[in-house]
Amino acid sequence: MRHPIQFAHTSDGVLIAFRQTGQGPPVLGTPAWVSHLELDLQLRRLFPSLYDELSTHRTVIEFDGRGTGLSDRDVSDVSAPARARDIEAVVDHLGLESVTLFIWSLNSPAGIIYAATHPERVSRLICYAAFARYTAPGREPLGRAFVDLIRAEWGLGSRTIVDFIAPGAAKETTDAVSAYQKEAASPETAAAIMEESLFRIDVREHLPRLTMPALVVHRRDDPAVPFDCGRELAALLPHAQFVPLTGDQHLPWQGDTAALLATILTFLGEEAGKSQATAAPRATAEPAAALQIIFFSDMSGSTALTSRLGDAAAQEVLRVHDAIVRDALRHHGGAEIKHTGDGIMAAFPSASGAMECAIAVQRALAAHNERHRDEAIRVRIGLNAGEPLAEGEDLFGSAVQAAARITERARPGQILVADVVRQLAAGKGFAFSNRGRVALKGFPHRFRLHEVRWAE
């Protein structure tokens, strides 16, 4: 089935061609090094694309990057920041509030830049054969030889690249991919993208801002993007899962594609083989199944901590906070909803479980602070109860908003709860101090709040 090509305009006036397939929550995939949406249909007669498989579970959005395929070809700027504008154009044109972003290979730095500058638009990040900085000791001469060969003789250069990234592939495959690359871009554009990606780009500074859930998948013997690039990326992303795969194929539709697809679907909350009808998250907001206790933690002084310790050391402190909170959630029946950058939002079926978790977090942090006075972690915790709306894997509504506002009212090291939470936990042995009625921003009525005296 043919799917129509559409076009979006970037902020710097470049026309970007894109296509949507499948149904369900959107996944936007960055293109290969060079791409051509029309010729993709011919190439996929030989082997299915990973995006074809993924489109049975999600709406998959593909596009041709600037200078390639059906997008504007006569473009002077193909830098990573410019290619990030291609992503921005497609997301804005479709009016997507949030999207799962799939980045890979030479376009992964552009995806990182987009996610860092538009974190509210990226709900999840999937990284395959990706890198923030191309680190390949001893390989620079080979890379520069490839760039020179592409500029001098695009036909031979294209075939040489295919032989390198897909070792052992059948002649029919290498011939088809080589011909595809030659049609997808001019030799100058192809060389410029490769040269800029391999030798001129380092986007590691953006990684601490990517606090959305992230999956980093890398084949151990990838000949094009070394395994260490994936390890470094996963280590620097705040909330990344790193999944090594066996194999020596760089292209995601070569080698063990079943393992790659299964890893991605597990990360998205599905099982390989499930239909969209049975597996997809809800596309519209619905009332949650029952009363829920909403929990927020919020690290105090995280910006000052980053300024004092630096990005890497401050990120390690945040990891300690995350580990303590998640351990308490596991022991007290809480479900993590999302990471908020400086804290965690969770939900509980019972008020006593939520308060036991909050107390466990504060006690564990107090013990940590005794041992690490220079890296003390002080956290506000707020609890509210209600019937939020559920959409996908997130919770929304006034109950959630009030819980966030209550957290803002708490002091570092304090647990504040709404009166409804105190009443639900009555008779369970918790000690409270009445903090009176307070106005919460955006709410017309006042909330009676109580402090949980956890130190006692």
Steps between C-alpha positions, in 0.01 A plus 500: 500500500635842403482776757489864392805723529441826686719807547594726789693829501793550737562827683781577252281437195592143399227269369504161677324192357342259749266201510279339768413130523320286757279616784529575869734726700760667276863394458714734291810339354801694382612398150805304404818685404329580167143399415232506232139433600391403149788260440445345843203315352726328248765418758244344733410239242834341588467524877248661738604814679499511878251783460268266305498259794457781752205647308287199596516634856539876463455787258845527344613831349796496261656793320777586259757729655593826333712452188375143446214308343182694430591786733668814366832395347670835445581566865831639625460426872480130592646538850347314794322813635353558152384138476339537845281766337378233257362301795346815645326578171333159475389490864361854478327437166318197645414688820638222719502581871752224566670225305732206552821590319705225334853614417781308339837522328615829347173678575506417872677829599221696328243299695680572826501872425127496424416304816711737713341814355145358502494257797129556554432359151702176541330247726754221442834471326617189314865496393635234263865505386496856627763736637538843653868511407662271248783330685692250293872496584707431191203524263522865400728432198251240375208738548675779314589259221129415467411870480764564233391196299133609507592842365732359234295200381152473650422164338809326638467686829139392547583134432799513735286644778239223460765228507634654822171547692336174388779240493403174337180634343380339177608668175138583418474690828825692465422591139153627595614704801791648306272609215252640753766715670621643168146611413424629850759779507776670306856395583572839656195483731574140600864585573408816693256314728754227570786742559300721736359203696827312544750779557328824596216422738488443875157537662581352841423833668131448411463155658432602865185678380357182344309378805238303306520118511766388252602171340850457356547191282835421340641197323828394650692476173338787310767589240378857439421639846717332766336332798678746734299784345179335618643433846603863539159623384317273745729603787434870444124484447326548837245217464630262239468125469798352314435181303800347317414274207723252323589546135715696256230671292456875518174530308196436726328285236798264466612234746284396798212739440263296718708565813522870420125533443418302816728726706332812364147367556584397856623854567176637354298273729398242242586145411618411152214351301217672686257690283445872533144435611609302804833656580487873436467744789183700517497783248250708700481594866279275713424491872752292695371170632468613865602754761874558479753662729725729297861531620757759392863532606696814415871556561575833664781712359573281197603796285746625761628145542572477127678836508715391794581142397472513121262308275651154536537503880156656549352232278652235725331662800168493315554130428534441876167678556336293225632172638378580853152601383462203265612256767236642736236479228576131447473424871178693561288427195550821303504529121734753343311715251782719371822680581457876530862603460561577869276233645257215443121480473336177617158360587384271782180305562510578875577806712693301759725349231570845354589647838714203597686548173545874560634435850737230369633744240566776754666261745722351229599848384577606859731199534665584168551860605674391819755313291530755218469846652651670193244335273192520721168434326204689642161415360147634530219243483133575444198266502143544383211262430246498220381339179735626228462453127721237339642540151764264373735447793440841659248647745338841471234716663443714805606228745843489337527878474415542868760240600764693307395828668510338845854381426600857413375612845714246685838583648809291421477182706126544561203281404178695446168326439149618419238450770332228294821293517517541878140386533557195278793397721319561831574239765819376329740653752631799306585824682381828348531872561216717371638772271165673451314599186715629215432637155645298215568679173219449249244363748204711619474333841753451777651163589558382857850356514678283755866427554594135555737488796727232355802566723301374797 
